[in-house]
Amino acid sequence: MSVNIYKRPLKSGATALYLDIRHDGKRWRESLKIIIYKGDENRGEKMQLARDVRTMKEMQLLKGEIDQIPDDIKNISFQNFQESFLQKYPKKDMRIIKASVLQFLIFSKNKSLRVRDITPIMMRDFMYYLNHDAGLSGETAHNYWTRFKKLLKDAKLRGILDKMPTDEIRFENPSKNDTLKKSVLTAEELQVLANTPCGNQEVKRAFLLSCFTSLGLAEIRDLKWTDI
């Protein structure tokens, strides 16, 4: 079994990075979606990210064959891990997860922080930061907290964390009672809205459709005639 970094030259002169994998008598390549341009100032960081992903892929292939997680996996930096996690995260709450990671980076102020250095005490302090010092309102702090836990759960599944550092922490939102209530348009207001000219008719129709069907924006974007 082997996992290597493969560099594929592009017509533009840049280089695309792939994983060249051999396992169980098979060979295949997986794109890392990392491109190094000519004179790229971030070449070193991109190559380090590629090496970290390669190591995690090796760990996935070796799972069940060895009991000990390689030291370079256990010592991966939080910065490299979160970049790798976000790069492959497939769900629609990506924007909220990115925002939660940004808040954690602001909170920790430690660019060399390793994932395994994240302790229950640190997460308790991070919860306090979200609630009192991050300038958030309503349910935003709690949303960031739950999304950030997804990243920690992934680290635990990969063997980087022995256990979740949030297991013994119960999130309490001091501004829960201050959550803004959603405004609901009356039938008369909807009629006024329908009669009002709009520069973007598509947006207007989508909004009215949402009002009358309770469909969200993401659902409307994916809606097809066959769904009717």
KOLVO-848622 format. One record per residue (C-alpha): residue in one letter; x, y, z. Coordinates in nm, 4 decimals, always signed. Example, Ala and Ser with C-alpha at 12.3 -4.5 7.8 and 13.67 -1.06 7.14 Angstrom:
<node residuo="A" u="+1.2300" v="-0.4500" w="+0.7800"/>
<node residuo="S" u="+1.3670" v="-0.1060" w="+0.7140"/>
end
This chain:
<node residuo="M" u="+0.0000" v="+0.0000" w="+0.0000"/>
<node residuo="S" u="+0.1293" v="+0.3447" w="-0.0887"/>
<node residuo="V" u="-0.0085" v="+0.6972" w="-0.1109"/>
<node residuo="N" u="+0.2032" v="+0.9539" w="-0.2951"/>
<node residuo="I" u="+0.1562" v="+1.3105" w="-0.4149"/>
<node residuo="Y" u="+0.1336" v="+1.3329" w="-0.7936"/>
<node residuo="K" u="+0.2001" v="+1.6652" w="-0.9684"/>
<node residuo="R" u="+0.0215" v="+1.7177" w="-1.3005"/>
<node residuo="P" u="+0.1398" v="+2.0115" w="-1.5154"/>
<node residuo="L" u="-0.1361" v="+2.2319" w="-1.6578"/>
<node residuo="K" u="-0.1328" v="+2.4204" w="-1.9876"/>
<node residuo="S" u="-0.1269" v="+2.7478" w="-1.7957"/>
<node residuo="G" u="+0.2066" v="+2.6528" w="-1.6409"/>
<node residuo="A" u="+0.0506" v="+2.5811" w="-1.3025"/>
<node residuo="T" u="+0.0626" v="+2.2428" w="-1.1295"/>
<node residuo="A" u="-0.2370" v="+2.0442" w="-1.0021"/>
<node residuo="L" u="-0.1849" v="+1.8106" w="-0.7084"/>
<node residuo="Y" u="-0.3318" v="+1.4603" w="-0.6852"/>
<node residuo="L" u="-0.2995" v="+1.1571" w="-0.4628"/>
<node residuo="D" u="-0.1549" v="+0.8540" w="-0.6412"/>
<node residuo="I" u="-0.2879" v="+0.5542" w="-0.4473"/>
<node residuo="R" u="-0.2007" v="+0.1846" w="-0.4615"/>
<node residuo="H" u="-0.3968" v="-0.0462" w="-0.2340"/>
<node residuo="D" u="-0.5179" v="-0.4065" w="-0.2465"/>
<node residuo="G" u="-0.3792" v="-0.4551" w="-0.5949"/>
<node residuo="K" u="-0.5561" v="-0.1456" w="-0.7326"/>
<node residuo="R" u="-0.4247" v="+0.1933" w="-0.8352"/>
<node residuo="W" u="-0.6162" v="+0.5195" w="-0.8686"/>
<node residuo="R" u="-0.5749" v="+0.8954" w="-0.8360"/>
<node residuo="E" u="-0.7763" v="+1.1470" w="-0.6390"/>
<node residuo="S" u="-0.7669" v="+1.5198" w="-0.7020"/>
<node residuo="L" u="-0.6665" v="+1.7300" w="-0.4028"/>
<node residuo="K" u="-0.8181" v="+2.0379" w="-0.5682"/>
<node residuo="I" u="-0.4930" v="+2.2186" w="-0.4915"/>
<node residuo="I" u="-0.3257" v="+2.4209" w="-0.7660"/>
<node residuo="I" u="+0.0197" v="+2.5756" w="-0.7376"/>
<node residuo="Y" u="+0.0703" v="+2.8689" w="-0.9733"/>
<node residuo="K" u="+0.3949" v="+3.0078" w="-1.1112"/>
<node residuo="G" u="+0.5663" v="+3.2118" w="-0.8410"/>
<node residuo="D" u="+0.3000" v="+3.1064" w="-0.5907"/>
<node residuo="E" u="+0.3850" v="+3.2676" w="-0.2566"/>
<node residuo="N" u="+0.1770" v="+3.0025" w="-0.0780"/>
<node residuo="R" u="+0.3564" v="+2.7082" w="-0.2380"/>
<node residuo="G" u="+0.4987" v="+2.5865" w="+0.0937"/>
<node residuo="E" u="+0.1624" v="+2.5989" w="+0.2727"/>
<node residuo="K" u="-0.0130" v="+2.4220" w="-0.0154"/>
<node residuo="M" u="+0.2455" v="+2.1450" w="-0.0255"/>
<node residuo="Q" u="+0.2169" v="+2.1002" w="+0.3512"/>
<node residuo="L" u="-0.1624" v="+2.0757" w="+0.3186"/>
<node residuo="A" u="-0.1188" v="+1.8132" w="+0.0446"/>
<node residuo="R" u="+0.1156" v="+1.6142" w="+0.2683"/>
<node residuo="D" u="-0.1308" v="+1.6317" w="+0.5573"/>
<node residuo="V" u="-0.4156" v="+1.5070" w="+0.3352"/>
<node residuo="R" u="-0.1917" v="+1.2292" w="+0.2029"/>
<node residuo="T" u="-0.1156" v="+1.1218" w="+0.5586"/>
<node residuo="M" u="-0.4858" v="+1.1203" w="+0.6505"/>
<node residuo="K" u="-0.5595" v="+0.9098" w="+0.3411"/>
<node residuo="E" u="-0.2943" v="+0.6615" w="+0.4486"/>
<node residuo="M" u="-0.4565" v="+0.6459" w="+0.7890"/>
<node residuo="Q" u="-0.7953" v="+0.5728" w="+0.6336"/>
<node residuo="L" u="-0.6515" v="+0.2879" w="+0.4274"/>
<node residuo="L" u="-0.4647" v="+0.1455" w="+0.7233"/>
<node residuo="K" u="-0.7643" v="+0.1606" w="+0.9552"/>
<node residuo="G" u="-0.8351" v="-0.1869" w="+1.0808"/>
<node residuo="E" u="-0.4826" v="-0.3024" w="+0.9928"/>
<node residuo="I" u="-0.2915" v="-0.1151" w="+1.2662"/>
<node residuo="D" u="-0.3866" v="+0.0081" w="+1.6103"/>
<node residuo="Q" u="-0.1517" v="+0.3035" w="+1.6384"/>
<node residuo="I" u="-0.2172" v="+0.6323" w="+1.4610"/>
<node residuo="P" u="+0.0986" v="+0.7771" w="+1.2992"/>
<node residuo="D" u="+0.2566" v="+1.0644" w="+1.4921"/>
<node residuo="D" u="+0.2300" v="+1.3049" w="+1.1978"/>
<node residuo="I" u="-0.1473" v="+1.2515" w="+1.2018"/>
<node residuo="K" u="-0.1786" v="+1.3007" w="+1.5764"/>
<node residuo="N" u="+0.0320" v="+1.6165" w="+1.5601"/>
<node residuo="I" u="-0.1465" v="+1.7800" w="+1.2662"/>
<node residuo="S" u="-0.2011" v="+2.1531" w="+1.3184"/>
<node residuo="F" u="-0.5529" v="+2.2856" w="+1.3587"/>
<node residuo="Q" u="-0.4928" v="+2.5234" w="+1.0673"/>
<node residuo="N" u="-0.4063" v="+2.2416" w="+0.8254"/>
<node residuo="F" u="-0.6790" v="+2.0135" w="+0.9554"/>
<node residuo="Q" u="-0.9591" v="+2.2687" w="+0.9220"/>
<node residuo="E" u="-0.8453" v="+2.3572" w="+0.5690"/>
<node residuo="S" u="-0.8511" v="+1.9900" w="+0.4710"/>
<node residuo="F" u="-1.1894" v="+1.9400" w="+0.6396"/>
<node residuo="L" u="-1.3522" v="+2.2391" w="+0.4694"/>
<node residuo="Q" u="-1.2038" v="+2.1473" w="+0.1333"/>
<node residuo="K" u="-1.3967" v="+1.8204" w="+0.1275"/>
<node residuo="Y" u="-1.7046" v="+1.9167" w="+0.3324"/>
<node residuo="P" u="-2.0107" v="+1.8475" w="+0.1103"/>
<node residuo="K" u="-2.3068" v="+1.9944" w="+0.2985"/>
<node residuo="K" u="-2.4873" v="+2.3271" w="+0.2630"/>
<node residuo="D" u="-2.3949" v="+2.4657" w="+0.6052"/>
<node residuo="M" u="-2.0365" v="+2.5236" w="+0.4854"/>
<node residuo="R" u="-2.0685" v="+2.9015" w="+0.5335"/>
<node residuo="I" u="-2.1647" v="+2.8637" w="+0.9010"/>
<node residuo="I" u="-1.8822" v="+2.6166" w="+0.9649"/>
<node residuo="K" u="-1.6313" v="+2.8552" w="+0.8058"/>
<node residuo="A" u="-1.7619" v="+3.1345" w="+1.0280"/>
<node residuo="S" u="-1.7325" v="+2.9164" w="+1.3390"/>
<node residuo="V" u="-1.3745" v="+2.8231" w="+1.2477"/>
<node residuo="L" u="-1.2900" v="+3.1902" w="+1.1977"/>
<node residuo="Q" u="-1.4267" v="+3.2707" w="+1.5428"/>
<node residuo="F" u="-1.2180" v="+2.9902" w="+1.6935"/>
<node residuo="L" u="-0.9027" v="+3.1174" w="+1.5212"/>
<node residuo="I" u="-0.9703" v="+3.4676" w="+1.6567"/>
<node residuo="F" u="-1.0339" v="+3.3208" w="+2.0016"/>
<node residuo="S" u="-0.7278" v="+3.0929" w="+2.0174"/>
<node residuo="K" u="-0.4736" v="+3.3410" w="+1.8739"/>
<node residuo="N" u="-0.2401" v="+3.0455" w="+1.8208"/>
<node residuo="K" u="-0.1444" v="+2.9684" w="+1.4607"/>
<node residuo="S" u="+0.0611" v="+2.6649" w="+1.5649"/>
<node residuo="L" u="-0.2175" v="+2.5067" w="+1.7730"/>
<node residuo="R" u="-0.2485" v="+2.1315" w="+1.7169"/>
<node residuo="V" u="-0.5881" v="+1.9612" w="+1.7031"/>
<node residuo="R" u="-0.4890" v="+1.7363" w="+1.9928"/>
<node residuo="D" u="-0.4196" v="+2.0485" w="+2.2023"/>
<node residuo="I" u="-0.7901" v="+2.1367" w="+2.2048"/>
<node residuo="T" u="-0.9030" v="+2.0548" w="+2.5591"/>
<node residuo="P" u="-1.2373" v="+2.0678" w="+2.7432"/>
<node residuo="I" u="-1.1161" v="+2.3773" w="+2.9263"/>
<node residuo="M" u="-1.0352" v="+2.5474" w="+2.5969"/>
<node residuo="M" u="-1.3788" v="+2.4596" w="+2.4601"/>
<node residuo="R" u="-1.5439" v="+2.5887" w="+2.7771"/>
<node residuo="D" u="-1.3613" v="+2.9193" w="+2.7287"/>
<node residuo="F" u="-1.4554" v="+2.9196" w="+2.3600"/>
<node residuo="M" u="-1.8219" v="+2.8829" w="+2.4572"/>
<node residuo="Y" u="-1.7874" v="+3.1836" w="+2.6893"/>
<node residuo="Y" u="-1.6192" v="+3.3779" w="+2.4079"/>
<node residuo="L" u="-1.9022" v="+3.3032" w="+2.1659"/>
<node residuo="N" u="-2.1627" v="+3.4064" w="+2.4214"/>
<node residuo="H" u="-2.0002" v="+3.7233" w="+2.5552"/>
<node residuo="D" u="-1.7054" v="+3.8496" w="+2.3507"/>
<node residuo="A" u="-1.7724" v="+3.7650" w="+1.9854"/>
<node residuo="G" u="-2.0464" v="+4.0249" w="+1.9360"/>
<node residuo="L" u="-2.3033" v="+3.7626" w="+1.8309"/>
<node residuo="S" u="-2.6764" v="+3.7737" w="+1.8945"/>
<node residuo="G" u="-2.9728" v="+3.5398" w="+1.9089"/>
<node residuo="E" u="-2.8981" v="+3.1764" w="+1.8232"/>
<node residuo="T" u="-2.5815" v="+3.2555" w="+1.6251"/>
<node residuo="A" u="-2.3456" v="+3.1573" w="+1.9080"/>
<node residuo="H" u="-2.5181" v="+2.8208" w="+1.9492"/>
<node residuo="N" u="-2.5171" v="+2.7613" w="+1.5722"/>
<node residuo="Y" u="-2.1424" v="+2.8252" w="+1.5595"/>
<node residuo="W" u="-2.0879" v="+2.5927" w="+1.8537"/>
<node residuo="T" u="-2.2787" v="+2.3003" w="+1.7007"/>
<node residuo="R" u="-2.1094" v="+2.3442" w="+1.3611"/>
<node residuo="F" u="-1.7637" v="+2.3594" w="+1.5179"/>
<node residuo="K" u="-1.8365" v="+2.0303" w="+1.6926"/>
<node residuo="K" u="-1.8700" v="+1.8696" w="+1.3476"/>
<node residuo="L" u="-1.5042" v="+1.9437" w="+1.2849"/>
<node residuo="L" u="-1.4063" v="+1.7997" w="+1.6239"/>
<node residuo="K" u="-1.6130" v="+1.4882" w="+1.5578"/>
<node residuo="D" u="-1.4295" v="+1.4353" w="+1.2299"/>
<node residuo="A" u="-1.0974" v="+1.4649" w="+1.4126"/>
<node residuo="K" u="-1.2132" v="+1.2022" w="+1.6628"/>
<node residuo="L" u="-1.3227" v="+0.9650" w="+1.3858"/>
<node residuo="R" u="-0.9795" v="+1.0000" w="+1.2262"/>
<node residuo="G" u="-0.8069" v="+0.9122" w="+1.5536"/>
<node residuo="I" u="-0.6552" v="+1.2554" w="+1.6081"/>
<node residuo="L" u="-0.8655" v="+1.3149" w="+1.9187"/>
<node residuo="D" u="-0.9167" v="+1.0389" w="+2.1738"/>
<node residuo="K" u="-1.2511" v="+1.1830" w="+2.2775"/>
<node residuo="M" u="-1.4683" v="+1.4847" w="+2.2139"/>
<node residuo="P" u="-1.3516" v="+1.7818" w="+2.4264"/>
<node residuo="T" u="-1.7137" v="+1.9008" w="+2.4390"/>
<node residuo="D" u="-1.8680" v="+1.5864" w="+2.5910"/>
<node residuo="E" u="-1.8903" v="+1.7300" w="+2.9416"/>
<node residuo="I" u="-1.9957" v="+2.0794" w="+2.8335"/>
<node residuo="R" u="-2.3558" v="+2.1871" w="+2.8142"/>
<node residuo="F" u="-2.3968" v="+2.4921" w="+2.5959"/>
<node residuo="E" u="-2.5933" v="+2.7675" w="+2.7631"/>
<node residuo="N" u="-2.7015" v="+3.0714" w="+2.5674"/>
<node residuo="P" u="-2.7462" v="+3.3732" w="+2.7974"/>
<node residuo="S" u="-2.9198" v="+3.5699" w="+2.5195"/>
<node residuo="K" u="-3.1718" v="+3.2946" w="+2.4424"/>
<node residuo="N" u="-3.4620" v="+3.5091" w="+2.5577"/>
<node residuo="D" u="-3.3379" v="+3.7929" w="+2.3372"/>
<node residuo="T" u="-3.3721" v="+3.5920" w="+2.0165"/>
<node residuo="L" u="-3.5354" v="+3.8005" w="+1.7482"/>
<node residuo="K" u="-3.8824" v="+3.6890" w="+1.6439"/>
<node residuo="K" u="-3.9452" v="+3.6454" w="+1.2747"/>
<node residuo="S" u="-4.1825" v="+3.8934" w="+1.1169"/>
<node residuo="V" u="-4.4766" v="+3.7427" w="+0.9285"/>
<node residuo="L" u="-4.6388" v="+3.9296" w="+0.6413"/>
<node residuo="T" u="-5.0171" v="+3.9569" w="+0.6373"/>
<node residuo="A" u="-5.2240" v="+3.8659" w="+0.3324"/>
<node residuo="E" u="-5.2751" v="+4.2373" w="+0.2610"/>
<node residuo="E" u="-4.9001" v="+4.3047" w="+0.2811"/>
<node residuo="L" u="-4.8285" v="+4.0156" w="+0.0454"/>
<node residuo="Q" u="-5.0753" v="+4.1605" w="-0.2041"/>
<node residuo="V" u="-4.9056" v="+4.4998" w="-0.1840"/>
<node residuo="L" u="-4.5722" v="+4.3286" w="-0.2399"/>
<node residuo="A" u="-4.7068" v="+4.1387" w="-0.5408"/>
<node residuo="N" u="-4.8336" v="+4.4644" w="-0.6955"/>
<node residuo="T" u="-4.5078" v="+4.6518" w="-0.6348"/>
<node residuo="P" u="-4.2606" v="+4.6704" w="-0.9289"/>
<node residuo="C" u="-3.9279" v="+4.4954" w="-0.8697"/>
<node residuo="G" u="-3.6045" v="+4.5242" w="-1.0665"/>
<node residuo="N" u="-3.5511" v="+4.1472" w="-1.0471"/>
<node residuo="Q" u="-3.8719" v="+3.9607" w="-1.1209"/>
<node residuo="E" u="-3.7087" v="+3.6215" w="-1.0635"/>
<node residuo="V" u="-3.6186" v="+3.7121" w="-0.7063"/>
<node residuo="K" u="-3.9667" v="+3.8520" w="-0.6501"/>
<node residuo="R" u="-4.1354" v="+3.5360" w="-0.7782"/>
<node residuo="A" u="-3.9058" v="+3.3168" w="-0.5697"/>
<node residuo="F" u="-3.9835" v="+3.5171" w="-0.2554"/>
<node residuo="L" u="-4.3587" v="+3.5003" w="-0.3126"/>
<node residuo="L" u="-4.3326" v="+3.1283" w="-0.3826"/>
<node residuo="S" u="-4.1525" v="+3.0882" w="-0.0517"/>
<node residuo="C" u="-4.4236" v="+3.2829" w="+0.1302"/>
<node residuo="F" u="-4.7054" v="+3.0680" w="-0.0101"/>
<node residuo="T" u="-4.5332" v="+2.7290" w="+0.0129"/>
<node residuo="S" u="-4.2982" v="+2.7661" w="+0.3152"/>
<node residuo="L" u="-4.0121" v="+2.6408" w="+0.0993"/>
<node residuo="G" u="-3.6653" v="+2.7699" w="+0.1879"/>
<node residuo="L" u="-3.4212" v="+2.9334" w="-0.0531"/>
<node residuo="A" u="-3.2113" v="+2.6181" w="-0.0957"/>
<node residuo="E" u="-3.5251" v="+2.4128" w="-0.1684"/>
<node residuo="I" u="-3.6497" v="+2.6645" w="-0.4251"/>
<node residuo="R" u="-3.3149" v="+2.6646" w="-0.6045"/>
<node residuo="D" u="-3.3320" v="+2.2843" w="-0.6376"/>
<node residuo="L" u="-3.7012" v="+2.2780" w="-0.7354"/>
<node residuo="K" u="-3.7854" v="+2.1120" w="-1.0690"/>
<node residuo="W" u="-4.1102" v="+2.0765" w="-1.2606"/>
<node residuo="T" u="-4.1038" v="+1.7049" w="-1.1812"/>
<node residuo="D" u="-4.1313" v="+1.7955" w="-0.8105"/>
<node residuo="I" u="-4.4704" v="+1.9584" w="-0.8603"/>
end
